[in-house]
Amino acid sequence: MEYDNTNKGSLFKNDRKEQDTHADYNGSINIEGNEYWINAWVKESKKDGKKFFSLSVKPKDQATGKSPVKAKSAPAKTRDEDSDIPF
């Protein structure tokens, strides 16, 4: 029987962190059948000093840093294009 990872994920300590802006933890998560990279930073609340995780997720298919290809929208019609042209 294959393990079902739907709506589950994991985080691991980032052993390759080189700068303060790099995530403290990273891993992956499956949300409703879609795979995402997940990053977490340990932060501290300014109000009461409590520690918390700040998270970000990114679709795995966008991991190359390339912008996703967007479908081009149809150009707006001008008034002349909407008029009936008899042939």
Residue pairs with C-beta under 8 A, 6 or more apart in sequence:
5 30
6 30
6 32
6 33
7 30
7 31
7 32
8 29
8 30
9 27
9 28
9 29
9 30
9 36
9 38
10 27
10 28
10 29
11 25
11 26
11 27
11 38
11 40
12 25
12 26
12 27
13 24
13 25
14 22
14 23
14 24
14 25
14 26
16 22
17 23
17 24
23 39
23 40
23 41
23 56
24 40
24 41
24 42
25 39
25 40
25 41
25 42
25 53
26 37
26 38
26 39
26 40
27 37
27 38
28 35
28 36
28 37
28 38
28 60
29 35
29 36
29 38
29 57
30 36
31 57
34 59
35 59
35 60
35 61
36 57
36 58
36 59
36 60
37 57
37 58
37 59
37 60
37 63
38 55
38 56
38 57
39 55
39 56
39 57
39 58
40 53
40 54
40 55
41 53
41 54
42 51
42 52
42 53
43 51
43 52
43 53
43 54
44 50
44 51
44 52
45 51
45 52
61 68
62 68
